[in-house]
Amino acid sequence: MAKTIWWVALAFLCSCHSSTQENTPSSSENGTSTSQSGQKDVDTSREIQHIVQRTHLFSSDTQPDYFRLALHGDSITGGQVLFTITTFDGRLIYEERFSAADLEASMVYEMLSSPATLSDREAYIVKRMDEFVQPSDFVSPAIAPNAPAQTSFVNETTWRRIQSNPKAIGFKYLLGKEDGRLLVYDPEQKKAVRYGRFGG
């Protein structure tokens, strides 16, 4: 009798252990996904600290595009910027994300005293955003007819195609201390592409 009770108890314990294992969620069901994007994510649900919007001829020589910078975050100095270019008919042709620190970095060349105060830093970032898109930042043709091909950012076919278009408009802007970037609209790809650099 004692042996029978012992076998029943053992069977009951084994049954409970099996049930626990079966109901445990797998790690893949509870895992956290990881972004595959090479750019820094901008949480657009966070407070907008500053917005700049400008219009200028770029993808078309007759209809201006909309250049927009929106600084998201809990503070100006710690925020993230979403930079977009949209055509007159609402088509997004360029999007880039970068930190406010990328705008602040060049402040070292203009500092009259050290260190800068928080208000100085905030004012400089806002100033950089306000001056990010200026008429002097656009050049046409985007690539001079006699310029040698530079294939660091586009292939030679794309370079020659843009170079052959005398109406192509280039746009230049600075990130960091010396990271100068050149953009141009490529009708073949239907988007703006980086085709060069300037600065250090």
Long-range contacts (C-beta under 8 A, 24 or more apart in sequence): 39-96, 39-97, 39-98, 40-80, 40-97, 40-98, 40-99, 41-80, 41-97, 42-72, 42-80, 42-81, 42-82, 42-97, 43-72, 43-73, 43-80, 44-70, 44-72, 44-82, 46-72, 46-73, 46-74, 47-72, 47-73, 47-74, 48-72, 49-73, 49-75, 49-76, 49-79, 50-76, 50-125, 50-126, 50-129, 52-129, 52-130, 52-132, 52-133, 54-132, 54-133, 56-133, 56-135, 56-138, 56-171, 57-138, 57-169, 58-85, 58-138, 58-169, 58-171, 58-185, 58-192, 59-85, 59-87, 59-93, 59-169, 59-185, 59-192, 60-87, 60-88, 61-140, 61-167, 61-169, 63-87, 63-88, 63-89, 64-88, 65-93, 67-132, 67-133, 69-129, 69-132, 71-100, 71-125, 71-129, 73-100, 76-100, 76-121, 76-122, 76-125, 76-126, 77-101, 77-104, 77-118, 77-121, 77-122, 77-125, 81-129, 83-132, 85-183, 85-192, 91-190, 93-185, 93-190, 93-191, 93-192, 94-183, 94-191, 94-192, 98-175, 100-125, 102-175, 102-176, 102-179, 103-128, 103-129, 103-132, 103-175, 104-128, 105-175, 105-176, 105-177, 106-174, 106-176, 106-177, 106-178, 108-177, 109-177, 132-173, 133-171, 133-173, 137-171, 137-172, 137-173, 138-169, 138-170, 138-171, 138-172, 139-169, 139-170, 139-172, 140-166, 140-167, 140-168, 140-169, 140-170, 141-165, 141-166, 141-167, 141-168, 141-170, 142-168, 142-169, 142-170, 142-182, 142-184, 142-195, 143-168, 143-170, 143-184, 143-195, 150-195, 150-196, 152-196, 152-197, 153-193, 153-194, 153-195, 153-196, 153-197, 154-186, 154-193, 154-194, 154-195, 158-186, 158-188, 158-189, 158-193, 158-195, 159-195, 161-186, 161-188, 162-186, 162-195, 170-195, 172-198, 174-199
